[in-house]
Amino acid sequence: MALALNMISPSQMSAGAFTMKFAFAVDHLLGSLKMMRQSRTGQSLRTQMGTNYYAAKAVNPPCDHCGRFDEDDRLHIGKSSAGWCFGLHVIPERGLNGLGDWKQHLSSTSIVIEDDYGNRVSFKEMISIIAERHRPDPPAWDQAQYMSNCAEPGPNNMIRRKLSQYCVGHGDGSWDLIPGYFS
């Protein structure tokens, strides 16, 4: 649960909003754990639990010691969580309002895409991770599980976030549009 809370900054929101974010993070974590137990796809644990993806400016060199880019030079693209539609981060103040905007941004030769673990991801692979998600079987969730996770059935046997202040839109495929901070 500590990882889920690292992205939530209580100093940047009211106590009520922080409580809602905390509850959402816990629900999401529990949902991910349930999905991990239900999965029969043979994916690695890293893929099962979720992976964040970032776009970094390649014009500034990465750290000589660890190979990672400066946090100020990275934009959060979104998160891939087992069984869920990709959570595509929308950043209106940067003109990133949907997949088309992200494609344009990520296709620049000055952008390097990497995951939480520092692994480089090609443009083509990133678009596939976002837009071609699927599960072989539908989730074994009942209505109560969907409700407790603020979710609904999505395309390709995926779980999708319900529209709310935490999900401002559904993509034409296997992605949801998520504003603000999320883990």
Order of alpha helices (4+ residues) and beta strands (2+ residues): alpha-alpha-alpha-beta-beta-beta-alpha-beta-beta-alpha-alpha-beta-beta-beta-beta
